[in-house]
Amino acid sequence: MMTGSRGQMAGIASPLTQASDGAVTVIGSNTLTGTPMAVQEISGNANFAQGRWNVGTAKTGSSTFTIVAGSHDAVHYSVYNDLEVFPAIGTLSCNSGKFTKPNYVGGTAYSTEYLGASTGNASVTFDGNGANVSLMITTTGAGASGTVNLSGTVKTGNSSYISGGLGGTGNGGMVAVGDAGNSAVNVIAIYTVVVANEHKTSYSGIATFTCK
């Protein structure tokens, strides 16, 4: 899953190129190239990899653009293993999550406000209908904060759901679940949050929660 200043996308992460520090720079046909090149907020393990393309030439979908440090352009990604078999019926508690710094995508913001900060909480309950995700994300930036409720149901392990709007149009996001190993699951969300200021500044980012 990917999001940022040029839109959102999801698909199969093949081919995939990952550096020794965990940074991913090739995700299918989406690439980060150039000198200099930088990836920030790198996190993950054997089951997922997450980060934010911060400097370089980014190609995502049909767009190719240059990301300069300090600009509002960014690409956030999380690649993960599909959850092919849902766990037995029950509720899993999630950790506090790993977040990229969300970037400004709509409304008005000064250059010092192009990046925000996010926190959140999640849980997931499995039943005969799929993975019922309870998910809230709060973003602070441009002197204000806002919260998006991304609760919903993932029907199958290789699918996702969309809640609300994306890409600067309003609060919303896309949520999927992945295999975290040892009967645990990852909840992955790309999101947009509009903070409560007069400029209706909106931020987009990505988060991964591990639940067991």
C-alpha positions in Angstrom: 0.0 0.0 0.0 1.2 3.5 -0.9 0.0 7.0 -0.3 1.3 10.6 -0.5 1.0 13.9 -2.3 0.3 12.2 -5.6 -2.4 9.7 -4.6 -2.9 6.2 -3.3 -2.4 2.7 -4.6 -2.4 -0.9 -3.6 -1.2 -4.1 -5.3 1.4 -6.9 -5.4 4.9 -5.8 -4.2 6.9 -7.6 -6.9 9.6 -7.0 -7.8 10.8 -5.5 -4.5 14.2 -4.0 -3.6 15.1 -3.5 0.0 18.4 -2.1 1.4 20.3 -3.4 4.4 18.8 -0.7 6.6 15.3 -1.9 5.7 14.5 0.9 3.2 12.4 -0.2 0.2 13.0 1.6 -3.0 11.3 -0.6 -5.6 7.7 -1.8 -5.1 6.4 -3.3 -8.3 6.6 -0.6 -11.0 6.9 2.1 -8.3 10.5 3.3 -7.7 12.7 5.8 -5.8 16.0 6.6 -7.6 18.6 9.3 -7.8 21.5 10.9 -5.9 20.9 11.9 -3.2 18.1 9.6 -2.2 16.6 9.2 1.3 14.0 7.1 3.1 12.7 8.1 6.5 10.8 6.5 9.4 12.0 3.0 8.3 10.4 0.2 10.4 9.5 -3.4 10.0 10.7 -7.0 10.4 10.4 -10.2 8.4 6.6 -9.7 7.9 6.4 -6.0 6.9 8.5 -3.0 5.7 7.4 0.6 6.1 8.9 4.0 5.3 8.6 7.4 3.7 10.3 8.4 0.5 11.8 11.8 1.4 14.4 12.6 -1.2 14.9 11.4 -4.8 13.0 10.9 -8.0 9.8 9.0 -7.4 7.8 7.1 -9.9 4.3 6.1 -8.7 1.7 4.9 -11.2 1.8 7.3 -14.2 3.5 10.1 -12.2 7.3 10.8 -12.0 8.4 13.7 -9.7 11.3 14.9 -7.7 11.0 14.9 -3.9 13.2 17.6 -2.2 14.0 17.6 1.5 11.7 20.1 3.2 9.0 20.0 0.5 5.5 18.7 1.0 6.0 15.9 -1.5 6.3 12.4 -0.1 5.5 8.8 -0.8 4.6 6.5 2.2 4.7 2.8 1.8 4.0 -0.4 3.7 4.6 -3.8 2.1 3.5 -6.9 4.0 2.7 -10.6 3.8 -0.9 -11.6 2.9 -2.9 -13.2 5.7 -4.0 -16.3 3.7 -5.9 -18.0 6.6 -7.8 -15.9 9.2 -7.2 -16.9 12.8 -9.9 -18.6 14.8 -12.8 -16.5 16.2 -11.6 -14.0 18.8 -10.3 -10.5 19.5 -6.6 -9.5 19.2 -5.1 -6.4 20.9 -2.7 -4.3 18.9 0.4 -2.4 19.9 0.7 1.4 19.6 1.7 1.1 15.9 4.5 2.3 13.7 3.9 5.6 11.8 5.5 7.6 9.1 5.4 11.3 9.5 2.2 12.4 7.5 2.7 15.0 4.8 0.5 18.0 3.9 -1.8 17.1 1.0 -4.7 19.7 1.1 -5.9 23.0 2.5 -3.2 25.5 3.4 0.0 25.0 5.3 3.3 27.0 5.8 6.5 25.3 4.9 7.3 24.6 8.5 4.0 22.7 8.7 4.5 20.3 5.8 5.0 17.3 8.1 2.8 16.3 11.0 2.8 13.6 13.6 0.3 10.8 14.2 -0.7 8.3 16.9 -3.4 5.8 17.1 -5.0 2.6 18.5 -6.4 -0.5 17.0 -7.9 -3.9 17.7 -9.2 -6.6 15.5 -12.0 -9.2 16.0 -12.3 -12.3 13.8 -15.7 -13.9 13.2 -17.5 -15.6 10.3 -17.6 -12.3 8.4 -13.9 -11.6 8.3 -11.6 -9.3 10.3 -13.6 -6.5 12.1 -11.1 -3.7 12.6 -11.5 -1.0 15.2 -9.1 1.8 14.3 -8.6 5.4 15.2 -5.8 7.7 14.1 -5.1 11.2 15.4 -2.8 13.6 13.5 -1.3 16.9 14.8 0.0 19.6 12.4 -0.4 23.2 11.4 -1.3 24.1 15.0 -4.2 21.8 15.3 -5.2 18.1 15.4 -7.9 15.9 14.0 -9.0 12.3 14.3 -10.2 9.8 11.7 -12.2 6.6 12.5 -11.2 3.9 10.1 -13.2 1.0 11.6 -14.6 -1.6 9.2 -14.4 -5.2 8.0 -11.7 -6.9 5.9 -13.5 -9.8 4.2 -10.5 -11.8 3.0 -6.8 -11.8 3.6 -5.8 -10.3 0.2 -8.5 -7.5 0.3 -9.0 -4.2 2.0 -11.7 -1.7 2.7 -12.0 2.1 2.2 -13.6 4.3 4.8 -14.4 8.0 4.0 -12.3 10.1 1.6 -8.6 9.9 0.6 -6.0 12.3 -0.7 -7.0 15.7 0.7 -10.8 15.3 0.1 -11.6 14.6 3.8 -11.1 12.2 6.6 -10.7 8.6 5.4 -8.4 5.8 4.6 -7.8 2.3 3.3 -7.2 -0.7 5.7 -5.9 -4.2 5.1 -4.6 -7.0 7.3 -1.4 -9.0 6.9 0.4 -12.0 8.4 2.6 -11.0 11.3 3.7 -14.6 12.1 3.1 -16.8 15.2 -0.7 -16.3 15.0 -0.4 -12.5 15.1 -1.7 -10.1 12.4 -0.7 -6.7 11.1 -3.3 -4.0 10.5 -2.1 -1.6 7.8 -3.8 1.7 7.1 -3.2 4.6 4.7 -5.1 7.6 5.9 -6.0 11.2 5.4 -6.8 13.5 8.4 -8.2 17.1 8.2 -7.0 19.0 11.3 -9.3 21.4 13.0 -7.9 24.8 11.9 -9.4 27.5 9.8 -7.3 26.4 6.7 -8.7 22.8 6.8 -5.1 21.5 6.5 -5.0 17.8 5.6 -2.3 15.2 6.1 -1.7 11.8 4.6 0.4 9.0 6.0 0.6 5.2 6.7 0.6 3.1 9.9 1.1 -0.5 10.8 -0.2 -2.1 14.0 0.8 -5.6 15.2 -2.0 -7.5 16.9 -1.8 -10.7 19.0 
